[in-house]
Amino acid sequence: MLQVSDLNVYYGESHILRNVDLSVLPGQMVCLIGRNGVGKTTLLKTVMGLLSPRSGKIVLDGQSIVRRSPDQRARLGIGYVPQGREIIPRLTVLENLLLGLEARPRGRQQNTVPEEIFELFPVLKTMLERMGGDLSGGQQQQLAIARAMMGRPRLLVLDEPTEGIQPSIILEIEAAVRRIIQTTGISVLLVEQHLHFVRQADWYYAMQKGGIVAAGPTGELSSEVVQRFLAV
């Protein structure tokens, strides 16, 4: 599905990502962990095309996308939910959702929201005419994921989807992501600090100083690794 190889990214002359190797298999959930400032968000932005690597490869389903623009990557099947969600506050929930149709390979082909979106996030069905900016943080996060799903992605990239969200909503988002994988076969790559959510993943990569320093099945995630990379 996704293969990142020997990736190096700079901000000016500051070397941020260092020889990063990472892969996500079809139908797999992969979690990227590490303390703040180690390059996790930079890696996701580079996968999405918002940052350009100085060297390295990014391959999606056997096709190099390293020179593709963000909109082209979206149409190739990468759905992206950035840190902070970036809901458009003065558009309604429905309008925010319909924007997600632009990521489909041929652009908009309909102007309705598939029922499976509401099955994943029932609360959105009751709020279609509310302004996006009037929703709570948890509701905005659900809207952001639903908007990404409107593009029918093959890879869903999530940057800290539980940040600043109350525990009950975190569990709803976890359940929705698991259901997305189980029912659609979509792959998920996410950055996450919430340990319970991390353990839902199949595989983890731990980052430190811009590089991958540990990796393995989340079932083998030791307390030592948790303390080193997740403890505040």
C-alpha positions in Angstrom: 0.0 0.0 0.0 2.4 2.7 1.2 6.2 2.5 1.2 8.4 5.3 2.5 12.2 4.7 1.9 15.2 6.6 3.0 13.2 9.9 3.4 15.1 13.1 4.3 13.3 16.4 4.8 14.7 19.8 5.7 13.3 23.1 6.9 15.8 25.4 5.4 19.1 23.9 6.5 17.6 22.1 9.5 17.6 18.4 9.0 14.1 17.3 10.3 13.5 13.7 8.9 16.5 11.4 8.7 16.5 8.4 6.5 13.0 7.4 7.4 11.7 3.9 6.3 8.1 3.1 6.9 5.4 0.9 5.4 1.7 0.4 5.7 0.1 -2.8 4.3 -3.4 -3.1 2.8 -6.0 -3.1 5.6 -3.4 -2.4 8.3 -3.5 0.3 11.0 0.0 1.7 11.7 0.6 4.1 14.6 3.5 6.6 14.7 4.5 7.5 18.2 7.1 9.8 19.8 7.4 12.9 21.9 6.6 16.3 20.6 9.0 17.8 18.1 10.5 14.6 16.8 9.1 14.9 13.2 5.8 12.9 13.3 3.7 15.6 11.8 6.4 16.5 9.3 6.4 12.9 8.1 2.6 12.9 7.6 2.8 16.3 5.7 5.5 14.9 3.5 3.4 11.8 2.7 0.5 14.1 1.8 2.7 16.3 -0.4 2.6 19.4 1.8 6.3 19.3 2.3 8.9 18.2 -0.3 11.7 15.7 0.6 15.3 16.5 -0.3 15.8 12.7 -1.0 14.0 9.4 -0.6 11.0 7.6 -2.0 7.2 7.6 -1.4 5.4 4.8 -3.2 1.6 4.2 -3.1 0.5 0.9 -4.6 3.7 0.6 -6.5 3.5 4.1 -8.0 6.0 6.8 -7.0 4.1 9.9 -5.7 7.0 11.9 -4.5 6.5 14.5 -7.2 2.7 14.5 -7.0 0.8 17.6 -5.6 -1.4 17.2 -2.5 -4.6 17.3 -4.6 -3.2 14.6 -7.0 -2.3 12.4 -4.0 -5.9 12.9 -2.6 -7.3 11.7 -5.9 -4.9 8.7 -5.9 -6.5 7.7 -2.6 -4.9 9.4 0.4 -7.4 11.0 2.8 -5.8 13.4 5.3 -7.1 14.7 8.6 -4.5 17.3 9.9 -3.8 18.2 13.4 -6.3 20.8 14.4 -8.9 19.3 12.1 -9.2 22.4 9.9 -13.0 22.4 9.6 -14.3 25.4 7.7 -16.2 27.2 10.5 -18.6 29.2 8.4 -19.8 26.3 6.3 -22.4 23.9 7.6 -21.7 20.3 8.5 -23.3 19.2 5.2 -21.2 21.7 3.2 -18.0 20.6 4.9 -18.8 16.9 4.1 -19.6 17.7 0.5 -16.2 19.3 0.1 -14.7 15.8 0.6 -16.2 14.8 -2.8 -13.5 16.9 -4.5 -10.9 14.2 -3.6 -12.6 11.6 -5.7 -10.7 10.7 -8.9 -13.2 12.4 -11.2 -14.2 15.1 -8.8 -17.8 15.5 -7.6 -20.2 12.8 -8.9 -23.0 13.4 -6.5 -24.2 15.9 -3.9 -25.4 13.5 -1.2 -23.7 11.9 1.8 -23.6 8.1 1.8 -25.5 6.5 4.6 -22.4 4.6 5.7 -20.9 8.0 6.8 -23.8 8.4 9.3 -23.4 4.8 10.4 -19.8 5.7 11.4 -20.7 9.0 12.9 -24.4 9.2 13.8 -24.2 12.5 15.6 -23.4 14.3 12.3 -26.8 13.3 10.8 -28.5 15.4 13.4 -26.3 18.5 12.8 -26.2 18.8 9.0 -27.4 22.5 9.1 -25.2 23.6 12.0 -22.1 25.6 11.3 -18.9 23.7 11.5 -17.4 26.2 13.9 -20.3 25.6 16.4 -19.4 22.0 16.9 -17.5 20.8 19.9 -13.9 19.6 19.4 -14.9 16.0 19.4 -17.7 16.6 16.9 -15.4 18.5 14.7 -12.9 15.6 14.7 -15.7 13.2 13.7 -16.6 15.7 10.9 -13.0 15.9 9.7 -12.7 12.1 9.5 -16.1 11.8 7.8 -15.1 14.5 5.3 -11.9 12.6 4.4 -14.0 9.4 4.0 -16.2 11.2 1.5 -13.3 11.0 -1.0 -13.3 7.2 -0.7 -9.6 6.9 0.2 -7.5 3.8 0.3 -5.2 5.2 2.9 -6.5 7.4 5.7 -3.8 9.6 7.4 -4.7 11.0 10.8 -2.6 13.4 12.8 -3.4 13.1 16.6 -7.2 12.5 16.1 -7.8 12.4 19.9 -5.9 15.6 20.9 -8.0 17.8 23.2 -11.0 15.5 23.1 -13.0 14.2 26.0 -12.5 10.4 26.8 -16.0 9.3 25.8 -15.6 10.8 22.3 -12.1 9.3 22.0 -13.7 5.8 22.4 -16.3 6.7 19.7 -13.5 7.8 17.3 -11.5 4.6 18.1 -14.5 2.5 17.3 -15.2 4.3 14.1 -11.6 3.9 12.9 -11.7 0.2 13.7 -15.0 -0.2 11.8 -13.6 1.7 8.8 -10.7 -0.8 8.5 -12.9 -3.8 9.1 -15.7 -2.9 6.7 -13.7 -1.2 3.9 -10.2 -2.6 4.0 -8.8 0.9 4.1 -5.3 1.3 5.6 -4.7 3.8 8.3 -1.6 5.7 9.3 -1.9 7.8 12.4 0.1 9.9 14.9 -1.3 9.3 18.4 -0.4 9.7 22.0 -3.4 8.1 23.7 -2.1 4.6 24.7 -5.5 2.9 24.4 -5.8 4.1 20.8 -2.2 3.2 20.0 -2.9 -0.4 21.1 -5.7 -0.6 18.5 -3.1 -0.5 15.8 -1.4 -3.5 14.2 2.0 -2.0 14.1 3.9 0.9 15.6 6.9 3.0 14.6 8.6 5.1 17.3 10.4 8.3 16.3 13.2 10.2 18.0 15.3 13.1 16.6 13.7 12.7 13.1 14.4 9.0 12.7 12.7 5.7 13.3 14.3 4.1 16.3 11.9 1.3 17.2 9.1 -0.6 15.4 7.0 -3.8 15.9 3.6 -5.2 16.5 1.6 -3.2 19.0 0.9 -6.4 20.9 4.6 -6.4 21.8 4.7 -2.8 22.9 6.6 -2.9 26.1 6.2 -0.6 29.1 9.7 0.6 28.5 8.8 1.8 25.0 5.6 3.3 26.3 7.5 5.2 29.0 10.2 6.3 26.5 8.0 7.5 23.7 4.5 8.2 25.1 4.9 9.4 28.7 4.6 13.1 29.1 
